[in-house]
């Protein structure tokens, strides 16, 4: 455990972001950037453009004709904010190679992340009194479990040993990893975002995600993401008493049960299409 802590603290074995990725992330976080400027910067990474086009053409967005250029994908299908959020996820996915950990299912990882992100975006307007930016909670959802990618990269053998031969739920995996490494994957994710200088809001969300007493500035985002994470676990699991779990989520996070019930039905129906999005995030 001590060695693990040492390795995590250093995170030196993680590559620095290449210059092109740094430019892409700077562009993504520039609030005044035009679609033309963003498309020009994203073109620095042809693999990224290919994945974004793949996402625009996926069944989730239901386009009847083939989208062939990035500008059309941004303007007519994905929208600027969604392109920015998805770009962050793709850039990080490309930089963190998890192939050494053969039992780690990257597609399942992105399905969890996308379900959490979509859920957060839809739940954001439902909490009375919180004026939340939907695109920032969406990105927060995409980045929530990014520490798992880092662990698969830094500790492929250790993680493989935990995963081989059993299908662990994410909550069970989280507990095992915390025992094994002495630190949660949320903290590992926070260290990564800090190292790569991603915006403070996402660093803060991961840093305080497990602290139930935290009441700082990002608390409203954390509440929505905690509820979204519970919804995602419900969608991914085979829990028989869905209504009881939804009621618990509604009570715990101050959300209307009717909205949660209809959102659950909508996401369950759309799960296959979100899975296809996850496949594109992984394979381009």
N, C-alpha and C positions, 0 to 999 in steps of 0.2 A: 504493500500500500504506500509505503514511504516513497519508493521509486516511482510509482504511478503519479503521486502528488508532485514529485520533482519534475517529471516529464510534462505534466499538464501545466505546471507553473511556468515552465520555460516556453512551451509551445514553439520552440525554435525549429522543430523538425517540419513545421508547416511552412510551405513556400510563401514568400512574400507575393503580394498580388502583382502580376505583370503590369507594365505601364498601360497597355491597352485596357485592361480591366479597371485600373484606377481611373482612367479617362472616362470609361463607360459609367462607372459608379458616380463620378463627379457630375456627369451630364444628367444622370437619373435623379440626383438630388438637387439639381438646379431648378427652382420653382418657375423661373422665367424662360426656360428653354422652349424653342419652337419645335414643332413636329419635324420640320426639315432638318434643323440642327441635330435633334436627337437621332434621326434616321442616319445622318452622316456619321455620327460617332459610333452608333451600333454596328455600322458597316465595317468597322475596324476588326470585328470578330465574325467572320462568315458563318461559323458554327452557331453562334447566337442568333443570327438572322434566320438561318435555316430552322432553328427550333421555334422561333417566334412565328414564322410562317406556318410551321407544322401545327402550332397551337391555334392559329387563326382558322386553319382549315379543318380542325378536329370537330367531331360530331357535337361537342359541347356547345359550339357557337352556331351550328346549324346553317352554315352558308351553302347556298345551292350552287354557286359557281366557285371555281378555283381562285384563291387569292394568291397572286404571283409576286407582288412587290410589297415592301415593308410599309411604305406610306399608306397604301390602301388598307393594309392590315391594321395599322394604328388608327386611321381616321374612321373606317367603316365597320371594323369588327371589334378590336380589342379596346380601343380608347387609350389615351395617353397615360392615365394613372395605372391601368392594369399592365400595360407594357412595361412601365417603370418597375412595378412590383415583381412581375415575372422575370424581368431581366436580372434583378438582384439574385433571385433564386437560382437562375441558370448559371450566372457567373460563379456563384459559390459552389454549385454542384460540379462545374467544370474544374475548379481549382482543387477540390478535395477528392482525391482518387480513393474510392473505397474497395477497389477490386481485390485487394489482398485479403479482405474479410469475405470469404466466399458465401457464408451463411447470411450475410446482411442483405436484405431485400430492398434495393434502392427504389423500386417502383412502389412498394408498400409505404416506404418512407415519404415519397412525394404525394401519395394518395392521402396519407394522414395530414401532411402539411397543407395540401390544397383544400381538403375538406374543412380543416380548422380555419383557413383563410376565408373561404367562401362563407362559412358559418358566421365568422366574426363580422364580416362586411354587412351581412344581413341583420345581425343582432345589434350592431352599433346604434341605429336610431331608436331602439326600443327601450333603452334605459332612460327614464325621465331625469331631466336635469343635467345629463352629460352630453355636451356637444362634441361628439367624436368625429374625427376625420376618418371616413370609411376606407380610404386608400392606405392610411397608416396602420389601421388595425388589420387590414388584409396582409400587408407586408409583415406585420408582427406575427400573424398566423403562419406565414410561410417560413419565418425564421425561428419559430418557437422551438423546434426540435433540432436545430442545425448542429447542436453539440453532439448528437448521435452520429452525424457524418464525421465529425472530428474524431470521435472515439473509434469509429470503424477504420479511420485512417491511421491514428496514432497507436491503437491497440488492437490490430486485426486478430491476433491469436487469442487474446483474452475474450474479446467479444464473440469470436467464432465459437469458442468453447461454451459460452453461455447459450448461444443460439442453436447449435447443431442438435438436430433430432427432436426439437420441441418448438411448438408455435407459441411463443410468449406474447401475451398482450403487452401493449406499451406501458401501462402502469406497473406490471410485474417486471418488465425489463428495466424500467426506471429504478425500481427498488434494488434489484440485483446489482446494477451498475454502481449505485451509490455505495452499496456494501463493498463492492470489489475495488472501487477507485477512491472511496472516501470523499467524493465530490459528485454533485449531480450533473447530468448532462446540460441542464440549464446554465449552470455556472461555467461549464466548459464552453458552451455557446457564447456566453457573455465575454469570456476571455478572447475568443476568436474575433468577435465583432469589435472589441477594443483594439486588438492587434491590427485589424484591417481598417480601423477608423470609420466604421459605419456610424450613421447618425446616433447621437446620444439617446434619443427616445427608445431605440431598439436595444441598446446596451442596458438601459435602465429597466426595461420590461424583463429581460432575462435575468438581470442581477437580482431583482426583487420578486420574481415570479412566485417563489415558494414561501415568501414571508407574509404570513396572514395578518401581521400587525402593521404592515407598510401602508402609509396613507399619503405618500408623496404625489408628485405631479402626474405620474403615469398610472396611478391607481385605477382610474376608470378604464383605461385600455387593458390593464391586467385582469380586471373583473370580467370584461367581455371575452378575453382570450381564455380565461379559466372555464367559463361557461361553454365556450366553443370547443375547447379541448374535451370536456365531458360529453358534449353532443357527438363529437367525432368518435370517441371511444364506444359510445352507444351504437353509432352507425357501423363501426368496424367489428363489433362483438356480436355474440348471439344471445344477448340478454333477453329473456322472455318477457319480463315485465317492463316494457318500454314506457308505459304511461306513468308508472310509479317513479322511474328514474327521471323522466321529464319533469314531473311535479317537484322532485327534489332539486333539480337544476333551477327551476322557476323560483322556488322558495329561497334557495341559497344565494342566488345572484340578483334577486329583485326583477325578474323578467316575467312578462305575461304568458301564462301557460298556453293560451290559444295560439299565440304567435309561435311558440316553441313547437307545438304539436304540428302546425301546418308546415313549419320549416323542416322539421324532421321528415315528414312525408315527402316534401319536395326534394330534399337531398337524397333520401333513400331511392327515389325514382331516378334521380340524375347520377347516381353513384357510378354506374358503368361509364358514362361519358366523362366524369371527373377522373376515373381510372385511365381513360384514354389520354387525357391531358397529362396525367402523371407519367405515362409511357413516353410521351413526347419530351417532357422535362428531362427524362433519364437518357433517352436514346437519340433524340434529335430527329 
